[in-house]
Amino acid sequence: MGLIRDFIFLALFILLLAVWLIAWAAFHLAGAAIHLLLVLAVISLLLHLFRGRSAV
């Protein structure tokens, strides 16, 4: 019985570690994407302000 319990705890540890690593990587990528989108939004706003209105 002890061997089965040790295997279950080891499998649970590996599963939780894998989920944690995947979540850590996903949130780092999402954080980078959010900052990139913010920079693009600021550049777009600045271009809009400096170009002014175009003649229609």
SEVEXNU-586136 format. One record per atom (N, C-alpha, C): residue in one letter; x, y negated, z. Coordinates in steps of 0.1 Angstrom, whole numbers, plus 5000, padded with zeros to 4 digits. Example, Ala and Ser with C-alpha at 12.3 -4.5 7.8 and 13.67 -1.06 7.14 Angstrom:
# SEVEXNU-586136
a513250575078/a512350455078/a513250335078/s512850225071/s513750115071/s512950005079/
This chain:
# SEVEXNU-586136
m500850125000/m500050005000/m500949875000/g502049885006/g502949765007/g503449724994/l503749824985/l504349804972/l503349734963/i502049774964/i501049714956/i500749564960/r500749544973/r500549404979/r501749314974/d502949364975/d504149284971/d504049254956/f503549344948/f503449324933/f502349214931/i501249224938/i500149124936/i500648984940/f501348974951/f501948844955/f502948794944/l503748884939/l504748844929/l504048794916/a503048874912/a502248834900/a501548704902/l500948674914/l500348554917/l501348434917/f502448454922/f503548354922/f503948314908/i504148414900/i504548394886/i503448324878/l502148364880/l501048294874/l500948154878/l500948124891/l500847984896/l502047904891/l503247954891/l504447884886/l504247844871/a503747944863/a503547914849/a502447804847/v501347814854/v500347714853/v500847574857/w501647574868/w502247444872/w503147384862/l504047464856/l504947424845/l504247364833/i503147434829/i502347394817/i501747264821/a501147244832/a500447124836/a501447004837/w502647034843/w503646934844/w504046884830/a504346974821/a504746934807/a503546854801/a502346904802/a501246834795/a501046694801/f501146674814/f500946534819/f502146444815/h503346504814/h504446414810/h504246374795/l503746464787/l503546424773/l502346334772/a501346354780/a500146254779/a500546124784/g501446114794/g501945984799/g502745914789/a503545984782/a504345924771/a503345874760/a502345954756/a501445914746/a500645784750/i500245774762/i499545654767/i500445534766/h501645544770/h502545434769/h502845394754/l502945494746/l503145464732/l501845394726/l500645434730/l499445364725/l499345224730/l499745204743/l499745064748/l500744974740/v501845024737/v502844944730/v502344914716/l501745014709/l501144984696/l499944884697/a499144894708/a498044794709/a498644654711/v499644634719/v500244504721/v500844454708/i501544534700/i502044494688/i500944454678/s499944524678/s498744494669/s498144364673/l497944334686/l497444214691/l498344094687/l499644114689/l500544004685/l500543974670/l500444074662/l500444054648/l499143984644/h498044024650/h496743954648/h496843804651/l497443774663/l497443634667/l498443554659/f499543604655/f500543534647/f500143514633/r499443614627/r499043594613/r497943494611/g497043484621/g495943384620/g494943444611/r493943354607/r492943394598/r493343384584/s492943484576/s493243484562/s492143414555/a492443344544/a491443274536/a490543374529/v489243344529/v488243444523/v487843384510/
